[in-house]
Amino acid sequence: MAKITRKPAPRKAAVPKKKAKAVVAKPNAPAKKSLKATRPWTPAEVHEAFSRFRKANPEPKGELEHVNPFTLLVAVVLSAQATDAGVNKATRALFEVADTPQKMLDLGEDRLREYIKTIGLYRTKAKNVIALSAKVLNDFGGEVPRTRAEIESLPGAGRKTANVVLNMAFGEHTMAVDTHVFRVGNRTGLAPGKTPLEVELGLEKVIPAEFMLHAHHWLILHGRYTCLARKPRCEVCLINDLCRWPEKTV
């Protein structure tokens, strides 16, 4: 029987491996310029900005309706996470029947809730208003206290509430920082800060004393009607030439 000899299968030519492409690191995209890195406002520019605000609106008023320091305090406490217009709609009838701490206590929490039920978080706020009314009566003789620490000791009242009351009721040169003032301070570069307190202290540092009584009203109104959150109206802004915002449209 003939011996069968199998020829070995020809080897396949080795396919040269593709060289891995060298990874070239892309240069990092230039980081957005932070407001802190922008050129700070000069004292002359700050004075010019507030001079323009004063000329356009010499006597700005807060938009929360009230008849005395106590009703102002209540209105500010109720305004947390709510609009001034919404608070005013509820408090017009409320303040006709309860414009003092004693009358508020006589009204009681249940009936108070009925007056303010159109305001967000009204149950918690009703509880706070009754509690602060009792504290004002028991600890301060029925009068709204006149120091920041004392006002902050009241249920539902924080630093912003204290600053508003001290400014509007007692003429103190305080800076109440709400969402509008916080936005304006940061966006314009006037007083950049990561927290409301940082912005508050920054504004107090740069704003001349002659403007401080009305400064927070001017800034609130500017943020509410001109320097809007989504679509700022740069074309009608009184300080658009001074503003440091890199995305301004003028």
DARA-V118914 format. One line per field, one symbol per residue. ss: DSSP state (H for helix, E for strand, - for the rest). A space follows every 10 residues. Layout:
ss=???
This chain:
ss=---------- ---------- ---------- ----HHH--- --HHHHHHHH HHHHHH---- --------HH HHHHHHHH-- ---HHHHHHH HHHHHHH--- HHHHHHH-HH HHHHHH---- -HHHHHHHHH HHHHHHHHHH -------HHH HH------HH HHHHHHHHHH --------HH HHHHHHH--- -----HHHHH HHHHHH--HH HHHHHHHHHH HHHHH----- ---HHH---- ----------
